Amino acid sequence: MSLKKVISAEDAIAIVHDDDVLATSGYGCNGIPEQLFVALEQRFLETGTPKNLTLVFAGGQGDGGEKGLNHLGHAGLLKRTIGGHYGLIPRVEKLAVGNKIEAYNIPEGVITHLYRDIAAGKPGTLSTVGLGTFVDPRIEGGKVNEVTQEEIVELVTLGGSESLFYKAFPINVVFIRGTTADPDGNITMEKESLLLENLSMAIAAKNSGGYVICQVERVAMEGSLDARQVKIPGILVDCVVVADPAHHMQTCATQYNPAFSGEVRIPLQSLDPLQLDERKIIARRAALELAPNSVINLGIGLPDSVGRVANEEKIQDLITLTVDPGIIGGVPMGGPDFGAAVNCQAVVDHPSQFDFIDGGGLDAAFLGMAEADPHGNVNASRFGRRLSGCGGFINISQNSRKVVFMTTFSSAGLEVDIQEGRVRIANEGKFLKFVDHVSQITFNGRGAAEKDQEVLYITERCVFRLTEKGLKVAEIAPGIDLERDIMSKLPFTPLVEDPVEMDPTIFRPEPMELRRRFLDIHIEDRISYNPETNTLFLNYAGMRVRTEADLAAIKEAVDRTLEPLGKRVYSIVNYDRFVADDDIIDKYMDLVKYVEDKYYIKVSRYTNSGFLRLKLGKELEQRKVSSRVFETGKDAARHLTDK
């Protein structure tokens, strides 16, 4: 068999020249071309070349120690980095923080989209992502250190609105990875945990006149690969390197798990439950913000525990968990396996996932944080001499409908006792997470408040909510004293307006019965009447109507609220993520007609689901009642007041 494009790693990386722009693929240790990194490092150490490379990477590519881009963390080898996440590549991070190289930190999602725009020959990427954060050129422009002077992010105004323009540049070489190659360079990815940005990078390099090197596990006979399984066509690949198994692990911790690649689905009972400690308290309280039929993003670290709690509570089938490199559904993994998932519904490519995120597809995001200030600004990217980088944090936090930040109240020495459903701070941590001013703005609290974004900050002892006036203490854990354990530890005075006790089930070892709570329609919490405006508000977001008993409960609650008024009312109904089972939908719509005919002057309904707007509109029209369904609550309210 002619090997054609299959060559040794040493021969492949010989194409990398001084001053080249090198782009690499990977997320954590998922999909990293480790063999190519090892070969490039060895060549540099032995020959001193190539020198002064510009390294471009979207997700963090390493294990926090030796693997991944840590192989390239040598002065002289690198001149400049343009990266999304530095926390897993301490050798490169040290060069950046120490002013040894020029370094930029821009959002992970922007970099994945920049690959596509470079591939398409566009001048750059236009996005609102990053406005009001350290990436904004009015603040830091994404520059990491003093030696970095060139502006690569520009503020522009189009159509009266501000955006950021991220400048494009040619890419000389890319390192990508797959599972199987044929001698012509066609690549499949059947054993990979993620698809990543491999295809976009390959096109970007080829259309820049550059060179594409792909690391694989094995080589198949020419013409034997299923064309529909080929993720990177051979016309884009210049050479193929077969990796040593030690340099082709599926993740940092796993050589190969068939569940990560979707070859098998595993019984979720095999996942160990989390022990009840301060981290699980935070994850459980965060899980109470989950809603049926919602699409959720989980960040790395503490937030990935939310997926474990959801699994323990047996609500996985009622929500869709996602991770930003392309995971849709299933149970995301944590620790060194983060980025992979088991039993997922789909795996999409990295840039497409950020299309979904940037466009507002997420109902909620659960993210970690390093510090927050009284205005709700969050730093999750840089603290002291540590450069973690923003990763996808800015894309996700800026564009999700709800954002839940998760953190312990302090760190470095915090000890928490949980006994009989009560919390006691046995020892306070050395570093407090709530400060007067964050050292870097990764999330702009004022901007979020201005657009009415729902934002929570969950700790083991209390929950803050973002308001127009800044942070407010909304909930306190049982056993925690407001003054002793919270107020005295803050360098600022938050709003305190009758905080409630956190749900007691969070602090007990048995399950919280989230599944039962999810399936209960909770109609008593979904209906309210404002006598000043004579308006009934029905919040059916996330509600699932399954039985005639559910219908009876809705009818009883509406009658109980409106019948005593003796007059008709205006009404606004929120149908976001609403579901009515097929065998009950006709009777539900008959109930809708009954309520409108008996009680309403005028009604506005809304949902962000185009399919649901069409379905509801059709059913309502058939019953000759108000059939227009709006996309947003603001549109619905505007229609209601338009007399």
C-alpha positions, -999 to 999 in steps of 0.1 A, spaced: 0 0 0 14 34 -9 15 56 21 14 89 1 7 116 27 16 94 57 51 105 70 70 107 103 63 134 129 99 147 124 94 151 87 60 167 91 70 194 115 101 203 94 77 225 74 73 249 104 96 279 98 108 308 118 81 335 123 52 313 112 17 316 125 9 281 140 -27 273 150 -35 242 171 -66 223 179 -78 208 212 -98 214 244 -81 204 277 -66 171 266 -95 163 243 -83 161 207 -48 175 212 -21 166 186 3 156 214 27 138 191 32 169 170 38 191 201 64 166 213 82 165 179 82 203 176 96 208 211 123 182 204 133 199 172 136 233 189 156 220 218 180 202 195 184 228 168 171 261 182 145 263 154 119 273 145 120 306 163 95 334 170 63 316 162 29 331 167 8 305 184 -30 306 181 -54 284 201 -91 286 211 -96 263 241 -69 255 267 -48 226 254 -30 209 282 -32 192 316 -19 220 338 15 204 338 35 189 310 11 179 282 -3 198 252 9 233 245 32 232 276 57 215 252 59 248 234 65 270 264 100 279 256 115 314 252 126 319 217 103 293 202 73 316 208 71 353 200 34 358 203 3 340 215 -34 347 207 -53 323 229 -86 318 247 -75 299 278 -41 298 295 -50 280 328 -40 245 316 -7 256 300 14 271 328 46 271 308 31 293 282 13 313 309 46 320 326 61 334 294 31 356 289 28 370 325 66 374 326 67 397 296 88 372 277 64 371 247 36 392 233 3 377 245 -34 383 239 -64 367 256 -96 369 235 -128 349 238 -126 312 228 -158 315 207 -144 345 189 -113 325 179 -133 296 166 -153 320 145 -121 338 134 -109 306 119 -140 304 98 -137 340 87 -100 336 78 -110 305 58 -137 326 40 -112 354 32 -130 379 54 -111 408 70 -120 396 105 -148 387 129 -174 412 140 -190 405 173 -206 421 204 -188 395 225 -163 412 248 -179 447 250 -175 461 284 -149 435 294 -111 435 295 -112 426 258 -128 459 249 -100 482 235 -113 510 258 -102 488 288 -73 464 279 -79 453 244 -72 417 253 -35 425 258 -19 404 286 13 423 293 33 455 288 53 443 258 21 436 238 14 468 220 -4 461 187 -42 465 187 -59 434 173 -94 444 186 -111 475 173 -143 492 185 -167 500 157 -202 514 154 -226 500 128 -262 509 125 -259 529 157 -247 500 178 -212 492 191 -194 460 182 -159 447 184 -139 439 152 -113 411 157 -87 414 129 -79 384 107 -44 372 98 -30 344 76 -23 310 91 9 293 79 6 259 97 -21 241 117 -18 210 139 -51 190 140 -61 155 150 -84 126 140 -88 89 145 -83 73 111 -67 85 79 -63 70 44 -32 75 23 -49 105 6 -54 123 39 -91 119 43 -97 119 81 -124 104 103 -129 110 140 -149 80 152 -129 76 185 -126 113 193 -145 127 222 -150 160 203 -151 173 167 -136 207 177 -125 233 152 -104 210 130 -123 216 97 -124 254 100 -87 255 109 -78 233 79 -97 254 55 -82 286 70 -47 273 66 -52 261 30 -69 293 19 -40 312 35 -15 292 14 -5 273 45 2 237 56 -21 212 74 -7 184 95 -31 159 110 -22 134 138 -41 101 138 -42 68 155 -42 46 124 -42 44 87 -68 26 65 -66 13 30 -71 39 2 -108 43 -7 -120 23 23 -134 51 45 -171 59 45 -174 93 28 -201 104 53 -177 97 82 -149 118 67 -148 150 88 -117 165 71 -113 158 33 -79 149 20 -78 180 -3 -72 200 29 -46 178 45 -9 180 35 4 152 56 -6 126 82 13 115 113 5 82 130 9 88 168 23 67 195 -6 56 217 10 74 247 6 106 227 -29 99 214 -49 97 246 -86 105 245 -84 129 275 -57 137 301 -70 109 323 -83 83 298 -66 64 270 -99 55 255 -134 53 268 -160 41 242 -187 61 261 -168 93 254 -170 87 217 -206 75 217 -197 39 208 -217 27 239 -241 43 263 -235 35 300 -260 31 329 -258 64 347 -261 47 380 -225 38 376 -215 74 383 -206 79 419 -226 104 439 -209 135 453 -201 137 490 -220 163 510 -196 192 514 -195 229 506 -190 222 469 -221 199 468 -241 225 487 -233 251 460 -240 226 432 -273 216 447 -284 252 452 -274 259 416 -294 229 404 -325 245 419 -321 271 391 -325 244 365 -359 244 347 -376 217 327 -371 217 290 -342 241 293 -308 241 276 -279 246 300 -242 253 297 -218 240 324 -184 255 329 -152 238 342 -145 231 379 -173 236 404 -200 241 378 -195 207 363 -208 193 396 -243 205 386 -244 177 360 -236 152 387 -263 165 409 -288 164 380 -279 128 375 -283 120 412 -317 137 411 -327 117 380 -336 148 359 -313 142 330 -341 135 306 -359 167 316 -331 191 307 -303 194 281 -268 200 294 -242 213 271 -205 221 272 -190 247 249 -166 226 228 -197 209 212 -214 186 236 -252 185 235 -270 165 262 -259 136 283 -237 139 314 -206 161 310 -174 148 327 -154 167 352 -117 170 362 -91 158 337 -120 144 315 -137 178 313 -150 185 277 -161 149 272 -195 135 281 -213 102 282 -247 94 267 -248 127 248 -275 134 221 -251 150 197 -216 164 192 -213 194 170 -182 213 159 -168 240 182 -176 271 160 -212 259 155 -217 255 193 -206 291 197 -231 302 170 -258 287 192 -243 303 224 -237 338 209 -271 339 193 -289 334 227 -296 297 226 -288 290 262 -315 293 288 -290 293 316 -252 291 322 -234 278 353 -200 293 356 -172 296 382 -156 329 393 -125 342 410 -139 374 425 -169 397 422 -174 433 432 -205 453 446 -216 461 410 -218 425 400 -186 426 379 -169 392 378 -133 383 373 -127 348 360 -97 353 339 -68 368 358 -58 370 395 -24 382 407 3 364 387 -21 338 375 -35 341 340 -63 317 336 -78 334 305 -114 339 297 -120 308 275 -156 307 265 -167 325 297 -174 359 280 -194 344 251 -215 323 275 -220 347 304 -228 376 281 -254 358 260 -272 334 283 -307 344 295 -297 335 331 -262 333 346 -254 314 378 -219 321 392 -207 294 416 -180 299 442 -171 293 478 -173 325 498 -135 323 505 -106 300 495 -73 287 508 -82 271 541 -120 273 542 -135 246 564 -172 241 566 -192 218 589 -226 205 578 -245 189 606 -282 181 608 -290 205 580 -271 234 593 -239 251 581 -211 263 604 -179 280 592 -153 262 611 -124 281 596 -125 311 572 -104 309 540 -75 332 535 -88 349 504 -123 364 501 -140 362 468 -161 394 471 -139 425 467 -142 463 463 -130 462 427 -123 432 406 -88 431 391 -101 423 356 -136 425 342 -146 392 326 -183 398 331 -198 433 332 -224 435 359 -237 470 351 -243 459 314 -261 428 326 -284 448 349 -292 473 322 -305 445 299 -324 428 328 -303 397 326 -310 374 356 -277 368 375 -271 349 407 -239 344 428 -242 312 448 -219 304 478 -220 278 505 -235 303 530 -256 327 509 -269 337 475 -266 372 460 -287 385 432 -278 412 407 -300 443 408 -298 477 392 -282 489 425 -257 461 426 -255 429 447 -283 420 471 -282 393 497 -312 372 487 -308 339 507 -289 327 537 -280 292 546 -295 277 579 -269 281 607 -253 311 590 -254 345 608 -259 374 585 -236 398 603 -209 374 616 -205 352 585 -214 375 557 -215 413 563 -184 414 584 -165 396 557 -174 420 529 -154 451 520 -187 467 508 -223 469 519 -247 449 497 -284 454 496 -302 434 523 -340 433 520 -356 404 539 -334 376 527 -350 341 529 -335 309 542 -319 287 515 -339 255 507 -333 231 537 -331 200 515 -298 213 501 -281 206 533 -293 170 540 -277 138 526 -308 124 509 -319 135 474 -338 168 470 -366 151 450 -360 175 420 -377 152 396 -410 154 416 -406 192 418 -399 194 380 -430 174 371 -453 193 395 -468 223 375 -467 245 407 -496 266 394 -499 285 426 -464 300 420 -472 308 383 -502 330 386 -504 366 398 -528 396 394 -518 433 394 -549 453 404 -532 486 394 -530 476 357 -558 450 359 -534 425 344 -531 388 350 -497 373 346 -493 336 339 -458 322 339 -459 289 322 -422 288 314 -408 253 316 -443 239 326 -453 205 313 -490 197 312 -494 159 313 -527 149 328 -563 161 332 -554 167 369 -530 193 357 -557 209 336 -581 209 366 -554 226 388 -549 253 362 -586 260 358 -592 261 395 -563 285 401 -575 309 373 -611 308 385 -600 313 421 -580 344 411 -604 360 386 -639 351 394 -641 372 426 -630 403 406 -663 404 388 -647 420 357 -625 412 327 -588 416 328 -557 420 306 -533 390 305 -497 382 296 -487 345 293 -451 333 292 -449 301 271 -411 297 270 -402 260 271 -438 251 276 -449 215 268 -483 199 266 -483 161 260 -499 150 227 -528 132 243 -538 163 264 -530 192 240 -566 195 226 -581 197 261 -555 222 271 -563 245 242 -600 241 250 -592 254 285 -573 283 270 -604 292 250 -626 289 281 -604 313 301 -601 339 273 -638 338 265 -648 342 302 -622 365 316 -600 385 291 -602 419 277 -570 413 257 -543 388 260 -506 386 248 -488 353 247 -450 349 240 -423 323 236 -388 323 221 -395 290 203 -405 295 167 -420 261 165 -441 266 196 -453 300 183 -465 283 151 -481 254 169 -499 276 195 -510 301 169 -525 274 148 -544 258 177 -556 292 189 -568 302 154 -588 270 151 -607 280 183 -612 315 171 -595 332 199 -564 356 200 -539 336 179 -509 359 177 -479 347 198 -450 370 202 -413 362 205 -404 382 236 -421 394 268 -414 431 257 -432 425 224 -462 409 243 -464 438 268 -462 464 241 -491 447 222 -511 447 254 -508 484 260 -514 492 223 -551 501 226 
